[in-house]
Amino acid sequence: MPERRRDLVGPDAGTADASGFHSFAAGIFLAEGWRAGRPQDFTLIDTADSEHLAVLAAGEAGLDEIVALSGPASLAKIISRSANFNISVEVAAREAAGGPALRDAVFRIAEGYAGLKRDPRYMDFDDLPVKLAAMMGDPETRAVVAGRFSRALAVSPRTLNPLQVKIAWRLPEYRWNVCAAGDVPQSVYWFRGSGVRSIRDFPELFAPAAAVKLEDNYRRLGAVGDGATSF
């Protein structure tokens, strides 16, 4: 990717950051997280660690039978869904076809889970956008972070959930220096709360914005099809 940027843009490409959203958020915390009490040596909890914490939280709440019934992965996914879709744990549990007993149990487990990672040295994957949005709620911090970027390009905004779009809206020093490129029908990260609204509502959210439709599909030209068929 760095080589491609350099070939397309030239020497100025070295001043650009290119990454996935969560990697980008982690980089901001490394550079500016101290403003929110986040040490530079924080640890990102992976999926296996999240499931382990869910088991520990269930044990501390005396709900080991829920783990045996639902499994740690299912519990961790419900907690993750509540963060990504910005909904309560109870709603996430209900959407997972859980009854009142499961909803209450998952709520208690989620509280314990949050308590176990309350230490600022730890964040899970879903914490990155949530904590970044909270950190940028402070006007001074937002100005410092936004000042790092004069322009923002969201190559696949359909992969962003509403919270991530909100962060992107706050990123550049001037809102009209934001460009997005995407395909409305696609929503490949729906499990993280993304959807077609991220690209569909872009012109309104970043008004006044111009929408340019690229209607020629170069992936299906005759020569491309013939070439693929020949293999």
N, C-alpha and C positions, 0 to 999 in steps of 0.2 A: 504493500500500500504506500509506504513513503516514497518508493521509487516511482510509482505511477503518478503520485502528486507532483513530484519534482519534474517529471517529463511533461506533464500537462500545464503546470503553472509556472515552472521555472524556480529560481533561487528563493522566491518569497514563500514557496511551499513549506520551508522549514519553520515558518512562524505559525503554521496551522496545526490544530489538534484534530485527529481523526480517530474515533473509537466508537464502540457500542455505548449505549446510554449508561449502563451500569458501570462500565470501566471509566467513563467520563466522570460520573458521580464520585467514584472512589478516588479519582485524581484530585477532584475539588476538595474532598475531605483531607487528603494528604497535605494539600497546600494551605487550606483555609479552615480546616476543621477545628483548629484550636480556638477559633472565635466562639464556638459552641461547646467548648470544653471537651473536644474530641482529640485524644493524643494521636501523634503521627504513627505510632506503632500499634494502631488498632488492628483487630483481627476480624476477617470476614468469615462467618460461620457457613459452612457448605451444607448441602442437602442432608448428608449423613449426620452431621452435628445437629441440625435442626430437628431431625427425627429423634435423636438421642435426648435432646432437651425436652421435647414433647413427652417422652417416656418418663424423664425425671420429674417433670411438672405433674404428670398424672399420678406418679407414685407419691409425691408430696401431698397431693390432694386426696389420696386414698381412692384413686380411680383406676387402679391397675386393670380392673375387669373391662374398662372401656378400651384400653390398649389391646387387650386380648381379643375383644370383639371387632374393633375397627382397624387395628393395626397402626403403628406409628406413622407410616407414610400417609395414610388417609387423614390422620389428625393434623399433620404438618401441612398438608395441602389445603385443608379447611382454613387454618390460620393464615396461610399464604394468600388464599383467595380473598379473605377479608381485607388484607392490606392492599392488594392489587386492584380490587374493584371498589375500594373505599366504602365498604359496607361493614356492618357489625358482624361479630363472630356468630351471633345467633342466626342472622340472616344467611350467612355462608353455610352454617350447619343445616339449616332448613332446606337450602337449595341442594344440599348433598343428600336429601331424602332422609334426614334424621328426625326422629320424634322429639317431643319436649324433653325427655330424659337425656337424650344425646346432646341437645342444644345446651342444656344447663351444664352438663359435664364438660363439653368442649369449651364453654365460656370460662369455666373455672381453670381448665387446663391452659387456655390461652393467657389468662391472667398470670398463672404461675410461670408460663413460658416467657412472658414479657419481663417478669421479675428476675428470672435467671440471666437474662441478657441486658439488665438495666445498667450494668457496668459500662461506662463509655468506651472501654477498650474493645467491646464486642458489638458487631452488627451482623445481621443476616442479609441475604441478597435482597429481600423485600424492604429492608430498612433503608437502603440507599436512596431511593426517590423520596420516601416519606421523611427521612431525616434531613435530606437536602432541601426539600420544600420548606420544612420548618426552619432550617437555618437561614434560608433566604427570605424568610418573613421579617427578619430584622433589617430595617432600611440600610443601615451602614454596611452590614455584611453583603446585602444584595448589591449595593453600589460597587463594592470591592470585587465581587465575583463577576458581575456584569462588565466591569471595566476591563476584565481580561480578554473580552471578545468584542470585536467591532462588528462581526457578522456571524450568522449561524446558518448552517445548511443541514436540514433534516432529510437525508436521502430516502428513508423509508418511514415517514411519519405514521403509516398505518400500524407500525409495530409499537407505537407509543400509547400508553393509557392516558386518561385525562389528567392525572397528576403529573405525568412526565411532560405532557403538552404545556401545562401551566408553568413548569420550570423552564421549558424552552422559550416560552413567551417572555420570561423575565431575564433571559440570558444576555442578549446583546444590549449594548448601551442604547441603541435606538431600535424600536420594534420593527421599523420598516426595513431593517437590514437582515431579514429572515427569509430564507428560501426553502421550499419543501418540494420534493419530487416523489411521486408515488402513484399507485394504482388503486382507485377506489374499491373495486370488487374484492381486493385481497385483504385478509386480516389474519396473518399467520401466527400472531401472538395473542389470540383471543383469551388464552388461559391466564394471561397477565393483565387482562382488562382492556386490551387494545381493541380497536374497532374502526370501522370506516369513517366515523365522525372525525377522527384525528386529521384526515386529509380533506374530507368533505366540507368541514366547517372552517378550514384554514382561511379562506378569503374573508370570512366574517370576523374571525378572531383577530386576524392581523390586518384589519382594514386600515387604509385602503390597499388592497392587494390585488394584483392582476393574476388571472388564471389562464394559463396557456395549455391547451390540449395538444398532446402529441398522439395523433391518430394513425400514424403509419407504423405497422408492426413489422419491424425489420427482422424479427426472429422467424417469420414465416414466409420470407421471400422464396421464390421458386429455387434459386440457387442454393439457399441454405437447406431447404428440404431435400433437394437432390443430393447435396453433399452428405447430409446425415444418413440418407437412405443407402448410400454407396458403401458405408462401413459394414 
